[in-house]
Amino acid sequence: MSNELLKQEIERAMDNAPLQRALKNFTTAYPGNRANVYKGYDFEALREKVHEVKSYARDHIDELLDEFEKNATANGAHVFRAHTPQEAFDYALKLAKENNVKLVVKSKSMASEEMHFNQGFEAAGIHAQETDLGEFINAIAGDSPSHMVMPAIHYSKEDVAGLFSSYTKAPEAPIITEEVKTSRRVMRPKFFQAEMGVSGANAAVAETGTVITMTNEGNGRMVGTMPNMHLYIFGIEKFVAKMSDIRYIFKVLPRNGTAQNITTYLSFYTGATNVVTDPENDTKEPKQFNIIILDTPERRQIMQDPDYQDIFCCIRCAACLNVCPAFRLVGGHVYGGSIYTGGIGTLLTSFLNSRERGKDIQNICLQCGTCNTVCGGKLDVAGMILKLRTKYAQEDGLNPIHKFCLDTVSDRHLFHSMLRIASVAQGTLAQGTLTQGQPMLRHMPMFLSGLTAGRSLPTVAPQPFRDVLPAIKQDVPNPKGKIAIFAGCLLDFVYVDIATAVVKALNMAGYIVEMPLDQSCCGAPATYMGDVENAKKAAEMNINAMDAEHYDFIVSACPTCTHALRDYKDMFKDDPDMYKKATELGAKSYDFSKLLSMLGGLPDNADGVPMKVTYHDSCHLKRYMGVFEEQRELLEQTSGVEITEMNNCDKCCGFGGSYSVKFPEMSAPILEEKIDNIVATGADVVAVDCPGCLLQIKGGLDARGLNNIQVKHTAQILVEKREK
């Protein structure tokens, strides 16, 4: 699929008013509801245990498979291990034909969708009836799931009424309780008529041969008890070793998935039982209990790859979808494949269903890392998507325009020369558009117009920071040490005032600041676009330039840069000398607020003039580096500053580096929500610690004429309140 086709999908989803309403309502309510059901529980401890038991199962999968099959068979089950989806389908169809099955009722089986179960059975003259309400709605519409737990979230009650009216040939009122009654009325006789029930598993216990399903609708129990034959279909990733292991999954999955303490139904099936075939005479016959386990090469590939093996720890709770700002905008039909959706769905789709679809949708990920904070299996979902992006870039090559830009940025002399030229050439575009003392670009010409969609852009500074620093008088009697500043692109060439404030603040703390001049871009743009070659080139350049062994600390006022500096060592594991240098650089690198807090903060000599501040947490600083208290403490210790927290203070602003350039149509509404939250606080100043967030938020405020609200880096506020 071309980028243009993906953008068309995005546009259609964002123009779909019912979808937007449904996604907004759910994702707005979810965080608070989830927090409530976790009261009294240690989520981090719980998900650590989930990760532990699932990792154990992954690492011992062959012995667990054997143990499960032995125990399930001893209890009367028939177990079949399928090595391809087609093999699984053929076995299921053979069972159906041998038992003269005409109607199948199904409940909760995404694995069956990998087999194209419904389509294949219909083609063979056997009707496969979805009985979960959401799946039933999708089946009537000829649609696929848009969410792994709530598959029909994209439909309104009015949509469902229309679908049900068409299906039943009777008028249906758009009242949810009545629609549920209609579904029950349609399904009830099918449960009695069906010769086969098909279920999916939330867990399979090797110790006992038990399969377990969690549901909120009674259909799951009906599927498992009414027909003469019960067929379970699931993948090897559902195994745990012991019955005691599932307690952790049961505590996390419902709380993460739908913000419930526990699902309405929790069903355990251990082997075959008798089924009542004649209720009048209480006649019972042996029930056939069959299990198909998908043990495919693709699953084995995931398990054996150290970069992706933690996918096995996913419990399919879909919490990563529920908090994802990109999913919130477009839903699972765009951000997903035909079966699995969202962040984890991108990974599963790539490995299990469609490499090409996975390649397309991985671009939708902002890399904000919110998914990682709620994942029930403690997966680094964002990190694995980034590795997938890199994998595709290495295998298929980068977009030529993107590659040209990254090659330019990685050439320090060329890039810096172009920025100096831009500082002069931009004059006509920024003429007469001062905002808070800085010229702004509010309109870009022709094909660049998307860059100013929903926000203005800052201009390149007349002089880069590297030229300004020598003129800064660093009057530090008896300095405590020496710190190197890593300015990166934005501080060096755009936000010179922020870099200047960082120097002054560290001077106040008793340190001299130097700037190694051979430094350049941190390489994050290349890293986040999958360009390993240019990322490593930037890393090597900066490791040598920063010369960490000659400094007490390395400071950056950009969390993305700090994160990049700390990760350089991972690129040089096969080069002992560079690895040693990179390790020292990473160990000494700190973001401004973290470092200043470590150094004891600043003297309490602020001017005391009232300043109402609201703080925006950058994704990298809070979620990747765990820094969110230090900057608030520094601000609160500054006389006159009053902090008023905004709603969703740590929700992504939509910048995402190149994301806001590649997908301005998605970046803009994320920014819009952030600005609404800022305005609601009544604050005079938005404090940030990320120049990228500052660019995004300040540009958004400017584009809306809200220049009464200033946006400042924490360093600027701390210094300005203390400078006499």
SULRANOR-V459431 format. One record per pair of residues at least 24 apart in sequence whose C-alpha atoms are under 8 Angstrom apart, sorted by the first residue. I is the first residue (numbers start at 0). J is the second residue. D is the distance in Angstrom with one decimal. If there is no record, write none. Layout:
BEGIN
i-><I I>
j-><J J>
d-><D D>
END
This chain:
BEGIN
i-><0 0 0 2 5 5 8 9 9 10 12 12 12 12 13 13 17 17 17 18 18 18 18 18 19 19 19 21 21 21 21 22 22 22 22 22 23 25 26 26 26 29 29 29 29 30 32 33 33 33 33 33 36 36 36 36 37 42 45 45 45 46 46 46 46 46 46 47 47 48 49 49 49 49 49 49 49 50 50 50 52 52 52 53 53 53 53 53 54 54 54 55 55 56 56 56 57 57 57 57 60 60 63 63 63 63 64 64 66 66 66 67 67 67 67 67 67 68 68 69 70 70 70 70 71 71 71 71 71 72 72 73 74 74 74 74 75 75 75 76 76 76 76 76 76 77 77 77 78 78 78 78 79 79 79 79 80 80 80 80 81 81 81 81 81 82 82 82 82 83 83 83 83 84 84 84 84 85 87 87 87 87 88 88 88 88 91 92 95 100 100 100 100 101 101 101 101 102 102 102 102 102 102 102 102 103 103 103 103 103 103 103 104 104 104 104 104 104 104 104 104 104 105 105 105 105 105 105 105 106 106 106 106 106 106 106 106 106 107 107 107 107 107 108 108 108 108 108 108 109 109 109 110 110 110 110 110 111 111 111 112 113 113 113 130 130 131 131 131 132 132 136 139 139 143 143 143 144 144 144 144 145 145 145 145 145 146 146 146 146 146 146 146 147 147 147 147 147 147 148 148 148 148 148 153 190 190 190 190 191 191 192 193 193 194 194 194 195 195 195 195 195 196 196 196 196 196 196 196 197 197 197 197 197 197 198 198 198 198 198 198 199 199 199 200 200 200 200 201 201 202 202 202 202 203 203 203 204 204 204 204 204 205 205 205 205 206 206 206 207 207 207 208 208 209 209 209 209 210 210 210 211 211 211 211 212 212 212 213 213 213 213 213 214 214 214 214 215 215 215 216 216 217 220 220 224 225 225 226 227 227 227 227 227 228 228 228 228 229 229 229 229 230 230 230 230 231 231 231 232 232 232 232 233 233 233 234 234 234 235 235 235 235 236 236 236 237 248 251 252 252 252 252 253 255 255 255 255 255 256 256 256 297 297 298 298 301 306 306 307 309 310 310 310 312 312 312 313 313 313 314 314 316 317 318 318 318 318 319 319 319 319 319 319 320 322 322 323 323 324 324 325 325 325 325 328 333 334 334 335 342 342 342 342 343 345 346 346 346 358 358 361 361 362 365 365 365 366 367 367 367 367 367 368 368 368 368 369 369 372 385 385 386 388 388 388 389 389 389 389 389 390 391 392 392 392 393 393 393 397 397 402 405 405 405 405 406 408 409 409 409 409 409 409 411 411 418 418 419 419 419 419 421 422 422 422 422 423 425 425 429 434 434 435 435 441 449 449 450 450 450 452 452 452 453 453 453 453 454 454 454 454 454 454 454 454 454 454 455 455 455 455 455 456 456 457 457 457 458 459 459 460 460 460 460 462 463 463 463 463 464 464 464 464 464 464 465 465 465 468 468 471 473 473 473 474 475 475 475 475 475 476 477 478 478 478 479 479 480 480 480 480 480 481 481 481 481 481 481 481 482 482 482 482 482 482 482 482 482 483 483 483 483 483 483 483 483 483 484 484 484 484 484 484 484 485 485 485 485 485 485 485 485 486 486 486 486 487 487 487 487 487 487 487 488 488 488 489 489 490 490 494 496 497 497 497 497 498 500 500 500 501 501 501 501 503 504 504 504 504 505 507 507 508 508 508 508 508 515 515 516 517 517 517 518 518 521 521 521 522 523 523 523 524 524 535 535 538 538 539 542 542 542 542 545 546 547 547 547 547 548 548 551 552 552 552 553 553 553 553 554 554 554 554 554 555 555 555 555 556 556 556 556 556 557 557 557 557 557 558 558 558 558 558 558 559 559 559 561 561 561 562 562 562 564 591 591 592 592 592 592 592 592 593 593 593 596 596 596 600 601 603 603 603 604 604 604 605 605 605 605 605 605 606 606 606 606 607 607 607 607 607 608 608 608 608 609 609 609 610 610 610 610 610 611 611 611 611 611 611 611 611 612 612 612 612 612 612 612 612 612 613 613 613 613 613 613 613 613 613 613 614 614 614 614 614 614 614 614 615 615 615 615 615 615 616 616 616 616 616 617 617 617 617 617 617 618 618 618 620 621 630 633 634 634 634 637 637 643 643 644 645 645 645 645 646 647 652 652 652 653 654 654 654 655 656 670 670 670 671 674 674 682 683 683 683 684 684 684 684 685 685 685 686 686 686 686 686 687 687 687 688 688 688>
j-><355 356 359 359 333 359 333 329 333 664 328 329 330 333 328 329 153 154 155 152 153 154 155 330 327 328 329 152 153 154 155 152 153 327 328 330 327 321 321 322 327 257 258 321 322 322 258 254 255 257 258 259 254 258 259 260 254 251 247 250 251 247 251 374 375 376 377 376 377 247 244 247 248 312 375 376 377 312 376 377 239 240 244 238 239 311 312 376 309 311 312 239 240 238 239 240 236 238 302 311 235 238 205 238 239 240 205 235 205 206 208 204 205 206 207 208 209 205 208 208 205 206 207 208 207 208 209 269 270 208 270 270 208 269 270 271 270 271 288 270 271 287 288 289 290 288 289 290 289 290 291 292 289 290 291 292 291 292 293 294 291 292 293 294 295 293 294 295 296 293 294 295 296 113 114 293 295 114 114 291 292 293 114 115 116 119 291 120 195 125 193 194 195 125 126 193 194 126 127 128 189 192 193 194 195 127 128 193 194 195 196 197 128 129 130 189 190 193 195 196 197 222 129 130 131 196 197 198 222 130 131 196 197 198 199 218 219 222 131 198 199 200 219 197 198 199 200 232 233 199 338 339 199 232 233 234 293 199 232 233 338 338 351 352 186 218 216 218 219 179 182 162 163 166 332 337 338 331 332 337 338 330 331 332 335 340 317 320 330 331 339 340 341 315 316 317 338 339 340 256 257 315 316 317 330 221 222 225 226 225 226 226 225 226 226 227 228 226 227 228 229 230 222 223 225 226 228 229 230 222 223 229 230 231 232 222 223 229 230 231 232 231 232 233 231 232 233 237 237 314 237 238 239 245 237 238 239 238 239 240 241 242 238 239 240 241 240 241 242 241 242 269 269 270 267 268 269 270 267 268 269 265 266 267 268 265 266 267 262 263 264 265 266 262 263 264 265 262 263 264 263 264 264 264 266 274 274 275 274 274 276 285 286 287 286 287 288 289 286 287 288 289 288 289 290 291 289 290 291 290 291 292 293 291 292 293 292 293 294 292 293 294 298 298 311 312 314 314 375 314 315 316 375 316 316 317 318 373 375 316 317 318 350 351 350 351 350 383 386 383 378 343 346 378 376 377 378 375 376 378 375 376 375 343 370 373 374 375 343 369 370 371 373 374 370 369 370 369 370 651 669 363 364 365 665 665 360 360 363 360 370 380 381 384 380 384 383 384 387 388 391 387 388 388 653 655 658 655 618 619 622 651 655 618 619 622 623 618 622 622 527 529 529 527 528 529 526 528 529 530 531 529 529 528 529 530 529 530 531 529 530 530 524 525 530 533 533 520 519 520 522 533 536 537 519 520 459 492 459 461 462 463 459 458 459 460 461 461 458 459 458 701 706 706 709 702 660 663 659 660 663 663 664 667 667 698 699 702 667 695 696 697 698 699 700 701 702 703 697 698 699 701 702 694 698 493 694 698 493 492 493 492 493 494 495 492 491 492 493 495 490 491 492 495 498 499 491 514 516 499 514 499 503 506 511 506 506 507 509 510 511 509 509 509 510 511 509 510 509 510 511 550 551 510 511 512 513 550 551 552 510 511 512 513 550 551 552 553 554 512 513 514 515 545 550 552 553 554 512 513 514 515 553 554 555 514 515 518 545 553 554 555 556 514 555 556 557 518 519 520 521 555 557 560 519 520 521 690 691 556 690 690 715 556 712 714 715 556 714 715 718 556 591 714 715 718 601 714 717 718 595 601 602 595 598 599 600 601 544 545 544 541 544 545 544 545 560 563 564 563 559 560 563 656 657 567 570 564 567 577 577 580 581 584 584 584 580 583 584 587 583 584 587 587 588 589 584 587 588 589 588 589 590 591 594 588 589 590 591 590 591 688 689 690 590 688 689 690 691 590 617 619 620 688 689 619 620 689 588 589 590 619 623 624 588 688 714 629 630 633 688 713 714 626 629 630 629 630 633 633 633 636 637 638 637 638 721 637 638 639 720 721 722 638 639 720 721 637 638 639 640 720 638 639 640 720 639 640 641 639 640 641 683 684 640 641 642 643 681 682 683 684 640 641 642 643 682 683 684 685 686 642 643 644 645 677 680 682 684 685 686 642 643 644 645 648 685 686 687 645 648 649 685 686 687 648 649 650 687 688 649 651 687 688 689 692 649 650 651 688 649 713 717 713 716 717 717 720 680 682 680 676 677 679 680 676 676 692 695 696 695 691 692 695 691 691 695 696 699 699 699 700 708 707 708 709 708 709 710 711 709 710 711 710 711 712 713 716 711 712 713 712 713 714>
d-><7.5 7.6 6.9 7.6 7.8 7.4 6.1 6.1 6.5 7.8 7.6 5.2 7.4 7.4 6.4 6.0 7.1 6.9 6.1 7.7 4.8 6.7 7.7 7.7 7.9 6.8 7.8 6.6 6.5 7.8 7.3 7.4 7.5 5.6 7.4 7.2 6.6 7.9 5.8 6.6 6.7 7.8 7.1 7.1 8.0 7.5 5.7 6.2 6.6 7.7 4.6 7.8 6.3 6.2 6.4 6.0 7.0 7.8 6.1 7.8 7.1 7.5 7.2 7.8 5.3 5.5 5.9 7.3 6.6 6.5 7.9 5.7 6.1 7.5 7.2 5.6 7.8 5.8 5.0 6.1 6.5 7.5 6.2 7.5 6.2 7.0 5.1 8.0 7.4 7.3 6.3 7.8 7.7 6.2 5.3 6.0 7.3 8.0 6.8 6.6 7.7 7.8 5.5 7.6 7.9 6.5 6.9 8.0 5.5 6.7 7.7 6.8 4.0 6.5 6.8 4.7 7.9 7.8 6.7 7.6 7.5 7.3 5.8 4.8 7.1 4.2 6.9 6.8 5.7 7.9 7.3 7.8 7.9 6.8 4.5 6.3 5.1 5.0 7.2 4.9 5.7 7.4 5.0 5.6 7.1 6.3 4.7 6.1 6.0 4.8 6.1 7.5 7.8 6.1 4.9 6.2 5.9 4.9 6.2 6.3 6.7 5.9 5.0 5.7 7.0 6.2 5.0 4.4 6.9 7.0 7.4 5.3 7.6 6.3 4.7 7.1 7.6 6.2 6.9 6.7 8.0 7.0 5.7 7.8 6.5 7.9 8.0 7.0 7.5 7.0 7.7 5.4 6.6 4.8 6.4 7.3 6.9 5.0 6.1 7.4 7.9 7.2 4.8 6.0 6.8 4.7 5.9 5.5 6.4 4.9 5.7 7.1 4.8 6.1 6.5 7.3 6.7 6.3 6.5 4.9 6.2 6.1 4.9 5.8 7.7 5.8 4.6 5.9 6.5 5.8 5.8 8.0 6.3 5.0 6.7 7.0 5.6 6.8 7.0 5.8 5.0 7.6 7.7 7.7 5.7 3.9 7.2 6.8 7.3 7.0 6.6 8.0 7.2 6.4 5.5 6.7 7.9 7.8 6.4 7.6 6.7 7.4 7.8 7.0 6.8 6.2 7.1 6.6 7.7 7.8 7.0 7.5 8.0 7.1 7.7 6.0 7.1 7.4 7.4 7.1 6.6 6.2 4.1 5.2 7.8 6.7 7.6 7.7 7.5 5.6 7.6 6.0 7.8 7.2 7.7 6.1 7.9 6.4 6.5 6.7 7.9 8.0 7.0 6.5 7.6 6.5 6.7 6.3 7.0 6.3 6.9 7.7 7.9 5.6 4.9 5.6 6.3 5.2 6.3 4.7 5.8 7.2 4.8 6.0 7.8 5.8 6.2 4.8 6.0 6.7 7.5 6.0 4.8 5.7 7.3 7.2 7.2 7.7 6.4 4.9 6.4 5.7 5.4 5.8 7.1 7.2 5.9 7.1 6.4 7.4 4.8 5.8 6.9 7.4 5.7 4.7 6.2 6.0 5.2 5.8 5.8 6.0 6.9 6.4 5.1 6.4 6.0 5.1 6.7 7.7 7.4 7.3 6.1 7.3 6.5 5.5 4.4 7.2 5.9 5.3 6.6 7.3 5.6 4.6 6.3 6.0 5.3 6.8 6.2 7.8 5.8 4.7 6.4 5.9 6.3 5.1 6.5 5.5 4.7 5.8 7.2 7.3 7.3 8.0 7.2 7.1 7.2 7.9 7.8 6.4 7.8 8.0 5.3 6.4 5.8 4.6 6.0 7.7 7.5 6.2 5.0 6.2 6.1 4.7 5.6 7.4 6.3 4.7 6.1 6.0 4.8 6.0 7.5 6.6 5.3 6.0 5.4 4.4 6.3 6.4 6.1 5.8 7.7 7.9 5.3 7.5 7.8 7.3 6.1 6.9 7.7 5.3 6.9 7.2 5.9 7.4 5.4 7.5 6.9 4.6 5.7 5.6 6.1 6.0 7.7 7.4 7.5 6.8 7.4 6.4 6.1 7.9 8.0 7.0 5.2 7.7 7.1 7.2 5.2 7.2 6.8 6.4 7.1 7.9 7.2 6.3 6.3 7.6 7.1 7.6 4.3 7.3 6.7 6.2 7.4 6.6 6.4 6.6 6.4 7.4 7.2 6.7 6.7 7.1 7.3 7.2 7.5 5.8 6.9 6.6 7.6 6.6 7.4 7.6 6.3 7.5 7.7 6.7 7.8 7.3 6.7 7.7 6.6 7.6 7.7 5.8 6.6 7.1 5.3 7.2 8.0 6.4 7.3 6.9 8.0 6.4 7.5 7.9 7.3 7.5 6.7 7.3 7.7 8.0 7.0 5.5 7.9 7.1 3.7 6.6 7.1 7.3 7.8 7.9 5.5 6.7 7.5 7.6 7.9 8.0 7.5 7.9 7.4 6.2 8.0 6.9 6.8 7.0 7.9 7.1 7.5 6.1 7.0 6.1 5.9 7.8 7.1 7.2 7.9 7.9 7.9 7.9 6.8 7.1 4.9 6.1 5.6 7.3 7.2 7.9 7.3 7.2 6.9 7.3 7.2 7.1 7.3 6.6 7.7 5.9 7.2 6.6 8.0 7.1 5.6 8.0 6.0 6.3 7.9 7.0 8.0 7.9 4.4 4.1 7.3 6.9 5.0 7.9 7.8 4.2 6.4 6.3 5.6 6.9 5.6 7.2 6.9 7.4 6.6 5.8 4.7 5.6 4.9 7.1 7.0 7.2 5.2 4.6 7.3 6.6 7.0 4.6 6.4 5.2 7.1 7.7 6.5 7.1 6.9 7.4 7.8 7.9 7.5 6.5 6.8 7.4 6.1 7.6 6.0 6.9 6.9 7.7 7.7 5.2 5.3 6.5 5.6 5.6 7.5 5.2 6.5 7.8 6.3 5.6 4.9 5.9 7.4 5.6 5.7 7.2 6.7 6.2 4.8 6.3 5.5 5.7 5.0 5.7 6.9 5.6 4.9 5.5 7.0 7.2 6.4 6.5 4.9 6.2 6.6 6.2 5.3 7.6 5.8 4.9 5.9 6.9 7.9 7.4 7.7 6.8 6.0 5.1 7.9 7.9 6.2 7.2 7.9 7.7 6.1 5.2 6.0 8.0 7.8 6.8 7.0 5.5 7.9 6.8 7.9 7.8 7.5 7.6 7.7 7.8 6.6 6.7 6.1 7.3 5.6 5.3 6.2 7.4 7.2 5.6 7.5 6.9 7.6 6.8 7.3 6.0 7.2 6.6 7.8 7.6 7.0 7.7 6.9 5.9 6.2 5.8 7.3 7.4 5.1 7.9 5.3 6.8 5.6 6.4 7.1 7.2 7.1 7.1 6.3 7.0 6.9 7.9 6.6 7.6 5.9 7.8 7.9 6.7 6.0 6.9 7.7 7.8 7.5 6.5 5.2 7.3 7.1 7.8 7.1 4.9 6.2 7.4 7.4 5.6 4.5 6.3 5.8 5.2 5.8 5.9 7.2 7.5 6.4 5.0 5.8 5.7 5.1 6.6 6.7 7.6 6.8 6.7 4.9 6.1 7.8 6.0 7.7 5.7 5.3 7.3 6.0 5.9 7.7 7.8 6.4 6.2 6.0 7.3 7.6 7.5 6.9 7.9 7.6 6.3 5.3 7.7 7.6 7.5 7.7 6.8 6.1 7.2 6.1 7.8 7.1 6.6 7.9 7.0 6.5 7.1 7.8 7.5 6.0 5.8 5.2 7.4 5.0 4.4 7.8 6.5 7.0 5.5 6.1 7.8 4.5 4.0 7.6 7.7 7.5 4.9 7.7 8.0 4.3 6.0 7.3 5.8 4.8 6.1 6.7 7.4 6.1 4.9 6.1 7.0 7.9 5.0 5.3 6.4 6.7 5.9 4.8 6.0 5.3 6.1 4.8 5.7 6.5 5.5 5.0 5.3 6.2 7.2 7.2 5.9 6.4 5.1 6.2 7.4 7.6 6.4 7.2 6.7 5.7 4.8 6.2 7.8 5.1 6.2 7.0 6.3 5.5 6.0 4.6 7.5 6.7 7.5 6.6 7.0 7.3 7.0 6.2 6.8 7.0 7.6 6.2 7.9 7.6 7.1 7.7 7.5 7.9 6.9 6.9 7.4 6.6 7.2 7.3 5.8 6.0 7.5 5.9 5.8 7.6 6.6 7.1 7.2 7.6 6.7 6.3 5.8 7.9 7.0 7.5 7.1 7.0 7.6 7.4 7.1 7.1 7.1 5.1 6.3 5.5 4.6 5.6 6.9 6.2 4.7 6.2 6.1 5.2 5.6 5.7 7.9 6.3 4.9 5.9 5.3 5.8 7.9>
END
